[in-house]
Amino acid sequence: MVKGRIVFKAVVAVFLWYANIGSAQAQEPLTIPASPAEPDPVLTHRSDAQPKAPPPQTVSLTVPKGTPLQVVLDKEVKINKVGQPIHGRTAEPVYAFDKLVVPVGCEVTGKITEIHGVSNGKRTLEALDADFTPARKIEVEFDTILRPDGTQIPIQTVVTPGSGQVIEFVTAADQDQKKTVKDVASEKSKEAKAEAKREWDDAMAQVETPGKVHRIKRYAIAQLPIHPQYIEAGTVYFAELQSSLEFGTEPVTPEMAKSIGSPPPAGSSVRTRLVTPLSSATATKGEEVDAVLSQPLFDGDHLILPQGSLMKGSVVQVQPARFMSRNGQLRVVFHELVPPDGLEQKIEASLEGVQSGKGQDLKLDSEGGAEAQTPKIRYLQVAIAVGLAAASSGDDGLNRVEGGAGGFKLVGMVLGAAVRSQPLGMAMGAVGASRSIYVHFLARGRDVVFPKNTAMEIGIGARQEPPPTAKPLAPDAVPQ
C-alpha cells in the first residue's frame, strides 16, 4: 500500500514538471527565422507608374553678349589726352527676358582710349580753310554702370561704328483718313509713336543742353585757326557688351508659358534694335533685314514677346543719293516674327519711328519710308557767298579781304589784304561763291544711313493668316 502511494506521487510529480515546461514555452514568443523578402511585382510596377512632380521651370535673366548700351554724354567733354575719363547716362532701358534690369538714367563711366591722327592731305585742305587744328577721330569705351540702388556693374564694351553723334528720334507722318472701326489699330499706333518720342525726349532731358550764349561762344572758338576739340553734350554711343550680364532667374508660370508667342494684337508697337546696318548708298531691293526686340511686348499683364525675339524683313525700295543734290531714300518692311519657341508668325509691320543723326534731317512718310532732307539754311549760305563775291569787285582793301574770306577764309583774307589786286579779290570771291553753289545745289545729296544697333519703333498691323488648303476630292466625286 505504501509502495503504491509512492509510485502515484512520482507519476504526479513528473506530470507537473512537464506541465510547467509547456506553460513556460507557451509564454515565450514564437520566433521564425527571417528569410529574404521577395518584391511584389504588382506593387513595384505601381510605384514606378506613379507620376513625379516636375521641377519648377525657370528662365535665366541674362543680358547676352553683344547687347548694346545706348550711352548719352550728359556733359560737354574737352579732349585733352588718352585715358581721360568720360561720363554719361543710359538713354535706353535694358531688359533681360521680361524684366527691366538697367533703367534709363543710370550713370555710366568710361574713358578715351585713342585719339587718331590726321592725314597730311586733310591737314592741308583744312589749313587752306583757316583751320590748323582739324577734328580728330576719338575712340572711347565704357567700363562701369551704376544702378539707382547703388549697385556697380563692371562691363567691357566696344563702341560700334556709326555712333558717336547727336541723335534725334523721328516719327512717321500720320495718315489723313476718316475714322472707322478699323482705325482703332491706327489710333493705338499713334499713341505708341507719341509715347516713344516722349520717352526719348525724357532721356535727353538729362543732358545739360548748352544755352544760346554757350553755343555762340563755341561757334566763335571753332572759327579760330587754332582751337580745342570738344565732344558735344548729347552725343550718343552704342556700346556693345563683350560679356553677358547675369541677374538670376525667375519662374515660368503656366499663364506666362501660355501667352508667350501668341499673336500680337493689331496696332501693337515694339521697340527693336537694328541688327543689319543699312544705307541707301549700298542697300539693294530685296535685301534681308533683321531686328531684335530690345523691350518685351505685353498685352495688359500678359507677356506676348520677350526681349530678344527676332523680326525679319526686307528692303522694298531704295534710291541712292545722286548729283544735283538729290537725296537718298530707303523703305523697309517686316513680315516675320520669331518668338523664343522658334515658331514663325507672318505679320505686316512697318517703321513708325527711328533714331537718326541730326545731320541727316531725316523724314519718315506715313508708310515708314525714309528720306534725307536738305537743310534750308543752304540758301542763306549761298547768298552770303554770292554777296562776298559781289563785294570783292570794289577797289579798296576791305573789298579784297571780303573776297578772300569767301574763297579760303584766313588764307584768302591774308592774300586779299597783302596783294593790292582787284582781280585777285574778285577771283577769290568767285571761287567761294562757286564752291558754295556746287556743294549745296550740284554735288551729291545725302544718303539715308541707319548704323547697326539703331533703335526703331515698329508698328504691327493685322496678322497674315496662311491661305486655306484646298480639300482633296473624294474618289467618287465629280468636279463641277
C-alpha positions as CSV (number, residue, x, y, z in Angstrom):
1,M,0.0,0.0,0.0
2,V,2.7,2.3,1.0
3,K,4.7,1.4,-2.1
4,G,1.7,2.2,-4.4
5,R,1.4,5.7,-2.9
6,I,5.0,6.4,-3.6
7,V,4.6,5.4,-7.2
8,F,1.5,7.6,-7.6
9,K,3.3,10.7,-6.2
10,A,6.2,10.1,-8.6
11,V,3.8,10.0,-11.6
12,V,2.1,13.2,-10.5
13,A,5.4,15.0,-10.0
14,V,6.6,14.0,-13.4
15,F,3.3,15.2,-14.9
16,L,3.5,18.6,-13.1
17,W,7.1,19.0,-14.2
18,Y,6.2,18.6,-17.9
19,A,3.2,20.9,-17.5
20,N,5.4,23.7,-16.1
21,I,7.8,23.4,-19.1
22,G,4.9,23.6,-21.6
23,S,3.5,26.6,-19.9
24,A,6.8,28.4,-20.0
25,Q,7.3,27.6,-23.7
26,A,3.8,28.9,-24.5
27,Q,4.6,32.2,-22.8
28,E,7.8,32.8,-25.0
29,P,7.2,34.5,-28.4
30,L,7.5,32.3,-31.4
31,T,10.5,33.2,-33.5
32,I,10.7,32.3,-37.1
33,P,14.0,32.6,-39.0
34,A,14.0,35.6,-41.3
35,S,14.0,34.8,-45.0
36,P,14.8,37.3,-47.8
37,A,11.7,39.2,-48.8
38,E,10.8,38.9,-52.5
39,P,9.4,42.1,-54.1
40,D,5.8,42.0,-55.2
41,P,5.9,42.7,-59.0
42,V,2.5,44.3,-58.9
43,L,3.5,46.8,-56.1
44,T,6.8,47.5,-57.8
45,H,5.0,48.4,-61.1
46,R,2.5,50.6,-59.4
47,S,5.3,52.5,-57.6
48,D,7.2,53.3,-60.8
49,A,4.0,54.3,-62.6
50,Q,3.1,57.0,-60.1
51,P,3.9,60.5,-61.7
52,K,6.6,62.6,-60.0
53,A,6.1,66.3,-59.6
54,P,8.2,68.1,-62.3
55,P,10.8,70.6,-61.2
56,P,9.6,74.2,-61.5
57,Q,10.6,75.8,-64.8
58,T,12.7,78.9,-64.7
59,V,14.2,81.3,-67.2
60,S,17.6,82.9,-66.9
61,L,17.6,86.7,-66.7
62,T,20.7,87.2,-68.8
63,V,21.7,90.2,-70.9
64,P,23.6,88.4,-73.6
65,K,27.0,89.3,-75.1
66,G,26.6,91.8,-77.9
67,T,23.7,93.7,-76.4
68,P,24.3,97.4,-77.0
69,L,24.0,100.0,-74.3
70,Q,23.0,103.4,-75.5
71,V,25.0,105.9,-73.6
72,V,24.5,109.7,-74.0
73,L,27.1,112.1,-72.7
74,D,25.4,114.4,-70.2
75,K,28.2,117.0,-70.3
76,E,30.4,118.5,-72.9
77,V,33.9,116.9,-73.0
78,K,37.0,118.9,-73.9
79,I,39.5,116.5,-75.5
80,N,42.9,116.5,-73.7
81,K,44.5,113.1,-73.6
82,V,44.2,109.3,-73.9
83,G,42.8,107.9,-70.6
84,Q,40.7,110.9,-69.9
85,P,37.5,109.9,-68.0
86,I,34.1,110.5,-69.6
87,H,30.7,110.3,-68.0
88,G,27.3,109.6,-69.5
89,R,23.9,108.0,-68.7
90,T,21.8,105.3,-70.3
91,A,19.4,106.6,-72.9
92,E,17.5,103.4,-73.5
93,P,16.4,100.8,-70.9
94,V,18.0,97.3,-70.9
95,Y,15.8,94.2,-70.3
96,A,16.5,90.6,-69.6
97,F,13.6,88.5,-70.9
98,D,10.8,90.5,-69.4
99,K,12.5,92.2,-66.5
100,L,13.9,95.7,-66.5
101,V,17.5,95.4,-65.2
102,V,19.1,98.7,-66.3
103,P,16.7,101.7,-66.4
104,V,17.1,104.9,-68.3
105,G,19.3,107.4,-66.5
106,C,21.8,105.0,-64.9
107,E,25.3,106.6,-64.7
108,V,27.9,105.1,-67.0
109,T,31.6,105.9,-66.8
110,G,34.4,105.2,-69.2
111,K,37.5,106.8,-70.8
112,I,39.1,108.0,-74.0
113,T,41.1,105.1,-75.4
114,E,42.6,106.6,-78.6
115,I,43.0,109.9,-80.4
116,H,43.6,109.3,-84.1
117,G,45.9,111.5,-86.2
118,V,45.0,113.5,-89.3
119,S,46.4,112.7,-92.8
120,N,48.6,115.3,-94.5
121,G,46.1,115.8,-97.3
122,K,43.3,116.6,-94.9
123,R,45.5,118.8,-92.8
124,T,46.5,120.8,-95.9
125,L,42.9,121.3,-97.0
126,E,41.8,122.4,-93.6
127,A,44.8,124.8,-93.4
128,L,43.7,126.4,-96.6
129,D,40.3,126.9,-94.9
130,A,41.9,128.6,-92.0
131,D,41.8,125.6,-89.6
132,F,45.1,124.4,-88.3
133,T,43.6,122.0,-85.7
134,P,41.3,119.8,-87.7
135,A,38.9,117.5,-85.8
136,R,40.4,114.1,-85.0
137,K,38.6,110.8,-84.6
138,I,38.1,109.8,-80.9
139,E,37.8,106.3,-79.6
140,V,36.0,105.7,-76.2
141,E,35.0,102.7,-74.1
142,F,32.7,102.3,-71.1
143,D,33.5,100.1,-68.1
144,T,31.0,100.7,-65.2
145,I,27.2,101.0,-64.8
146,L,25.9,102.5,-61.5
147,R,22.3,101.4,-60.9
148,P,19.8,103.5,-58.8
149,D,20.2,101.2,-55.8
150,G,23.9,101.9,-55.7
151,T,25.0,98.6,-57.3
152,Q,28.1,98.9,-59.5
153,I,28.2,96.6,-62.5
154,P,31.6,96.3,-64.2
155,I,31.3,95.9,-68.0
156,Q,33.5,95.6,-71.1
157,T,32.3,97.3,-74.2
158,V,33.2,98.2,-77.8
159,V,31.6,101.2,-79.4
160,T,30.1,100.2,-82.8
161,P,30.7,102.2,-86.0
162,G,28.2,104.9,-86.8
163,S,27.6,106.0,-83.2
164,G,29.2,108.9,-81.5
165,Q,26.9,111.6,-82.9
166,V,24.0,113.7,-81.7
167,I,20.8,111.7,-82.3
168,E,17.1,112.6,-82.6
169,F,14.1,110.4,-82.6
170,V,12.0,110.8,-85.8
171,T,8.4,109.5,-86.1
172,A,6.4,108.7,-89.2
173,A,3.9,111.1,-90.5
174,D,0.2,110.3,-89.7
175,Q,-2.1,109.3,-92.4
176,D,-5.1,111.5,-93.2
177,Q,-8.1,109.2,-93.2
178,K,-11.6,109.1,-91.8
179,K,-12.3,107.4,-88.5
180,T,-13.7,103.9,-88.8
181,V,-13.7,100.8,-86.7
182,K,-10.6,99.6,-88.5
183,D,-8.8,102.7,-87.4
184,V,-8.7,101.6,-83.7
185,A,-5.3,99.9,-84.5
186,S,-4.2,103.1,-86.1
187,E,-5.0,105.0,-83.0
188,K,-3.0,102.6,-80.9
189,S,-0.1,103.1,-83.3
190,K,-0.3,106.8,-83.0
191,E,-0.3,106.6,-79.2
192,A,2.7,104.2,-79.3
193,K,4.7,106.7,-81.5
194,A,3.9,109.6,-79.2
195,E,5.0,107.5,-76.2
196,A,8.2,106.5,-77.9
197,K,9.0,110.1,-78.8
198,R,8.1,111.3,-75.3
199,E,10.4,108.7,-73.7
200,W,13.3,109.7,-75.9
201,D,12.8,113.4,-75.0
202,D,12.7,112.5,-71.4
203,A,16.0,110.6,-71.8
204,M,17.6,113.6,-73.5
205,A,16.3,115.9,-70.7
206,Q,19.1,114.5,-68.5
207,V,21.7,116.2,-70.8
208,E,23.0,119.6,-69.9
209,T,21.8,121.4,-73.0
210,P,24.0,124.4,-73.7
211,G,22.3,127.8,-73.9
212,K,22.4,130.2,-76.8
213,V,25.3,132.2,-75.4
214,H,27.3,129.0,-74.9
215,R,26.6,127.8,-78.5
216,I,27.7,131.2,-79.9
217,K,30.9,131.0,-77.9
218,R,31.7,127.5,-79.1
219,Y,31.0,128.5,-82.7
220,A,33.3,131.5,-82.4
221,I,36.1,129.4,-80.9
222,A,35.7,126.8,-83.8
223,Q,36.3,129.6,-86.3
224,L,39.8,130.3,-84.8
225,P,42.8,128.9,-86.7
226,I,43.9,127.0,-83.6
227,H,41.1,125.8,-81.3
228,P,40.4,122.9,-78.9
229,Q,38.2,119.9,-79.8
230,Y,35.1,119.1,-77.9
231,I,32.6,116.1,-77.8
232,E,29.2,117.7,-77.7
233,A,26.8,117.1,-74.9
234,G,24.0,114.8,-76.2
235,T,26.4,112.6,-78.2
236,V,25.1,109.0,-78.2
237,Y,27.3,105.9,-78.3
238,F,26.2,102.3,-79.0
239,A,28.5,100.3,-76.7
240,E,28.2,96.5,-77.2
241,L,28.8,94.3,-74.2
242,Q,31.7,91.9,-74.6
243,S,30.4,89.6,-71.9
244,S,27.0,88.7,-70.7
245,L,25.4,90.2,-67.5
246,E,23.6,87.8,-65.1
247,F,20.6,88.9,-63.0
248,G,19.5,85.5,-61.6
249,T,16.4,83.5,-62.7
250,E,12.6,83.8,-62.5
251,P,9.9,81.1,-62.5
252,V,7.9,80.5,-65.6
253,T,4.2,80.4,-64.6
254,P,1.6,78.4,-66.7
255,E,0.0,81.7,-67.6
256,M,3.3,83.1,-68.9
257,A,4.1,79.9,-70.9
258,K,0.6,80.0,-72.4
259,S,0.8,83.7,-73.5
260,I,4.3,83.8,-74.9
261,G,4.3,83.6,-78.7
262,S,0.6,84.3,-79.1
263,P,-0.2,86.7,-82.0
264,P,0.4,90.4,-81.1
265,P,-2.8,92.4,-81.1
266,A,-3.4,94.6,-84.2
267,G,-1.9,98.0,-83.7
268,S,0.8,96.8,-81.3
269,S,4.2,98.6,-81.4
270,V,7.5,97.1,-80.5
271,R,10.9,98.6,-79.7
272,T,13.7,97.0,-81.6
273,R,17.4,97.5,-82.4
274,L,18.7,97.0,-85.9
275,V,21.0,94.0,-86.4
276,T,21.6,94.7,-90.1
277,P,23.2,98.1,-90.8
278,L,21.5,99.9,-93.7
279,S,22.5,102.7,-96.1
280,S,20.7,103.9,-99.2
281,A,24.1,104.1,-100.9
282,T,24.7,100.3,-100.6
283,A,21.4,98.6,-99.9
284,T,19.7,96.6,-102.6
285,K,16.0,95.8,-103.2
286,G,15.0,92.5,-101.5
287,E,18.0,92.6,-99.1
288,E,17.1,90.8,-95.9
289,V,16.9,92.9,-92.7
290,D,16.8,91.7,-89.1
291,A,15.9,93.5,-85.9
292,V,15.7,92.2,-82.3
293,L,13.2,93.3,-79.7
294,S,15.0,95.4,-77.1
295,Q,11.9,95.6,-74.9
296,P,9.2,93.0,-74.2
297,L,5.7,93.3,-75.5
298,F,2.8,93.0,-73.1
299,D,-0.9,92.8,-73.7
300,G,-2.2,94.0,-70.4
301,D,-0.4,91.8,-67.9
302,H,0.3,89.0,-70.4
303,L,3.7,88.7,-71.8
304,I,3.4,88.3,-75.6
305,L,7.0,88.7,-76.8
306,P,10.1,88.7,-74.5
307,Q,13.2,90.7,-75.1
308,G,15.4,89.1,-77.8
309,S,12.5,88.0,-80.1
310,L,13.5,88.3,-83.8
311,M,11.8,90.3,-86.5
312,K,12.7,89.6,-90.2
313,G,12.1,92.0,-93.0
314,S,13.5,93.2,-96.3
315,V,14.3,96.4,-98.3
316,V,11.4,97.1,-100.6
317,Q,12.5,100.4,-102.0
318,V,15.9,102.1,-102.2
319,Q,17.3,105.1,-104.1
320,P,20.9,106.2,-103.5
321,A,21.8,109.8,-103.3
322,R,22.6,111.4,-106.7
323,F,24.2,114.6,-108.0
324,M,22.2,117.8,-108.3
325,S,21.6,117.5,-104.5
326,R,19.1,114.6,-104.8
327,N,19.0,112.8,-101.5
328,G,18.7,109.0,-100.9
329,Q,15.5,107.1,-100.0
330,L,15.0,103.8,-98.2
331,R,11.9,101.8,-97.3
332,V,11.9,98.7,-95.1
333,V,9.1,96.4,-94.1
334,F,9.0,93.5,-91.7
335,H,7.0,90.4,-92.4
336,E,8.0,87.6,-90.0
337,L,8.1,87.4,-86.2
338,V,10.1,84.7,-84.5
339,P,9.4,84.3,-80.7
340,P,11.7,82.2,-78.5
341,D,9.9,79.0,-79.3
342,G,11.1,79.4,-82.9
343,L,7.6,79.2,-84.5
344,E,7.5,82.0,-87.1
345,Q,4.4,84.2,-87.5
346,K,3.5,86.1,-90.6
347,I,2.9,89.8,-89.9
348,E,2.5,93.1,-91.5
349,A,4.8,95.6,-89.9
350,S,6.4,99.0,-90.9
351,L,8.7,101.6,-89.5
352,E,6.9,104.0,-87.2
353,G,9.9,105.7,-85.6
354,V,13.7,105.6,-85.8
355,Q,16.8,107.2,-84.3
356,S,18.7,109.4,-86.8
357,G,21.7,111.6,-86.7
358,K,20.7,115.3,-86.6
359,G,22.8,116.0,-89.6
360,Q,20.6,113.7,-91.8
361,D,17.5,115.8,-91.3
362,L,15.5,112.6,-91.8
363,K,11.9,112.4,-92.7
364,L,9.6,109.4,-92.4
365,D,6.4,109.2,-94.5
366,S,3.1,107.6,-93.3
367,E,4.2,104.2,-94.6
368,G,7.7,104.2,-93.0
369,G,9.7,105.3,-96.0
370,A,12.8,107.3,-95.0
371,E,14.3,110.2,-97.0
372,A,17.2,112.5,-96.1
373,Q,16.3,116.2,-96.2
374,T,18.5,119.1,-97.4
375,P,18.6,121.9,-94.7
376,K,17.0,125.2,-95.8
377,I,20.0,127.1,-94.4
378,R,21.8,126.3,-97.7
379,Y,20.0,129.2,-99.3
380,L,21.4,131.6,-96.7
381,Q,24.9,130.2,-97.0
382,V,24.9,130.5,-100.8
383,A,23.5,134.0,-100.5
384,I,26.4,135.0,-98.2
385,A,29.0,133.6,-100.5
386,V,27.5,135.3,-103.5
387,G,27.3,138.6,-101.6
388,L,31.0,138.3,-100.7
389,A,31.9,137.7,-104.3
390,A,29.9,140.8,-105.4
391,A,31.6,142.9,-102.7
392,S,35.1,141.8,-103.9
393,S,34.6,143.9,-107.1
394,G,35.4,147.1,-105.1
395,D,38.7,149.0,-105.2
396,D,39.5,149.2,-101.5
397,G,41.4,146.7,-99.4
398,L,38.2,145.8,-97.4
399,N,36.6,144.5,-100.6
400,R,39.6,142.4,-101.4
401,V,39.5,140.9,-97.9
402,E,35.8,140.1,-98.2
403,G,36.5,138.3,-101.5
404,G,39.3,136.3,-99.9
405,A,37.0,135.4,-97.0
406,G,34.6,133.9,-99.5
407,G,37.4,131.9,-101.0
408,F,39.7,130.3,-98.5
409,K,38.8,132.2,-95.3
410,L,42.1,133.1,-93.4
411,V,44.4,132.4,-96.3
412,G,42.2,134.3,-98.7
413,M,41.8,137.2,-96.3
414,V,45.6,137.5,-95.9
415,L,46.2,137.4,-99.7
416,G,43.4,139.9,-100.2
417,A,44.9,142.3,-97.7
418,A,48.5,141.8,-98.8
419,V,48.2,141.8,-102.6
420,R,46.8,145.0,-104.0
421,S,44.9,143.4,-106.8
422,Q,41.3,143.9,-107.5
423,P,41.2,140.9,-110.0
424,L,42.6,138.7,-107.2
425,G,39.9,139.7,-104.8
426,M,37.3,139.1,-107.4
427,A,38.8,135.7,-108.3
428,M,38.8,134.6,-104.6
429,G,35.2,135.8,-104.2
430,A,34.2,133.9,-107.3
431,V,35.9,130.7,-106.0
432,G,34.0,131.0,-102.7
433,A,30.6,131.5,-104.4
434,S,31.2,128.8,-107.0
435,R,32.2,126.3,-104.3
436,S,29.1,127.1,-102.2
437,I,26.8,126.7,-105.2
438,Y,28.4,123.4,-106.1
439,V,28.2,122.0,-102.5
440,H,24.6,123.0,-101.9
441,F,23.0,122.5,-105.3
442,L,25.1,120.5,-107.7
443,A,27.0,118.0,-105.5
444,R,25.8,114.5,-104.5
445,G,22.9,114.6,-102.0
446,R,22.7,112.9,-98.6
447,D,22.1,109.2,-98.1
448,V,19.9,107.6,-95.5
449,V,22.1,105.8,-93.1
450,F,21.0,103.5,-90.2
451,P,24.0,102.1,-88.3
452,K,23.9,98.8,-86.5
453,N,22.0,99.0,-83.2
454,T,19.8,101.9,-84.3
455,A,16.7,102.0,-82.2
456,M,13.4,101.5,-84.2
457,E,9.7,101.6,-83.3
458,I,7.9,99.1,-85.5
459,G,4.2,99.0,-85.8
460,I,2.4,95.7,-86.2
461,G,-0.7,95.6,-88.3
462,A,-3.1,92.7,-88.9
463,R,-1.6,89.3,-88.7
464,Q,-1.4,87.5,-92.0
465,E,-3.2,84.1,-91.9
466,P,-2.0,81.4,-94.2
467,P,-4.3,80.7,-97.2
468,P,-6.7,77.8,-96.7
469,T,-5.6,74.5,-98.0
470,A,-7.9,73.0,-100.7
471,K,-9.5,69.8,-99.6
472,P,-8.9,66.8,-101.9
473,L,-11.9,65.5,-103.8
474,A,-13.4,62.2,-102.8
475,P,-12.7,59.2,-105.1
476,D,-16.3,59.2,-106.4
477,A,-16.7,63.0,-106.5
478,V,-17.1,64.7,-109.9
479,P,-15.7,68.2,-110.2
480,Q,-18.3,70.7,-111.4
